[in-house]
Amino acid sequence: MENKKIKVMSIGGGNGSAFTLNALKQYKDIADISAVVSVTDSTGSSRVLRDEFDTLPVGDIMRAVLALSPYNYKILKNIFYKNRFDNLGKLSKHNLGNLALVLMQDYAGDFVSAIRALECSIEARGKVWPVSLGRADLVAELEDGQKIISEGEIDKPKYDKKIKIKKLTLDKKIKILPEVKELLEQADYIFFGPGSFYTSIIATILPDGFFEALQNSKAKFVFVFGNARHTHGETGPKQLSEFITTLEGYLPRKIDLCYYNNHEFDDVERKIYNKRGWEIVPNDSDDSRIIAFDYEREGTGLSWQKFYPELKKLFEK
């Protein structure tokens, strides 16, 4: 009798989901892989296309799909995402992947079918889902009572960065996609992150029905943190324990474990982090749920190649 595959899910935005999915797809023979992506991106090409074609923001979803391909993700990302059109009138500042998804949705009349078509074209090893087909903007309530609206304004704040975010919500109710609800309830492992803490990870779990789906799920909750935050980005936690506690405030129960990159940085690496606007987040906790090891990429950043072998230990428990 054939062994039943484990069901694994990734929760987040574009870059963070891509990291986790590149790692998870190494276990395609034993795992059914799904990715659930936020739908609140409000900047760049995604915002322009969202407003003009009355569609969901496509950039984060597109990158998650590319990460599930057996082909080289870096090359695919350059072709579909990084290379922006220039001096081409209305096409300028857009990329191939975003336009392809919007065109396929317009032709098929169905956003999910457009995603499936892109998955087919790059032979994806799993499925990507928007968390909802509804459109909404993020709202961050600050500790002083201010309310900041839209993903872009929260991700790159113009307000006093000493004022922390107290709570993140949506400006209107949108419902979780029924297929996503079912997948959450059936999952064995749900991976949150890495990526922008509020605008990618928590943004994904805000639609109506998500919290209840997690309540009904017996999955292990896994927080893939990494080791850094944007120095001039979201005004949230600054220590690992705070990130864990804050995430748990949006979940029906505590996480089961957290992965932390404990790489020891030399002076050159620290300078690169500073140049990129990254701040190293200290592990200030002796929580037994934290699994700390070095998965730093050569040249700085997180290495899925170093990370994925650790997952085998998790799946074999």
Secondary structure, DSSP 8 states (H G I E B T S, - for coil): -----EEEEEEE-HHHHHHHHHHHGGGTTTEEEEEEE-----SHHHHHHHHHHT----HHHHHHHHHTSSS-HHHHHIIIII----SSGGGTT--HHHHHHHHHHHHHT-HHHHHHHHHHHTT-SSEEEES-SS---EEEEETTS-EEESHHHHHS--S-TTS-EEEEEESS--B--HHHHHHHHH-SEEEE-SS-IIIIIIHHT-SBTHHHHHHT---EEEEEEESEEETTS-----SHHHHHHHHHTTSSS--SEEEEE-----HHHHHHHHHTTEEE-------TTEEEE--B-TTSSB-HHHHHHHHHHHHT-
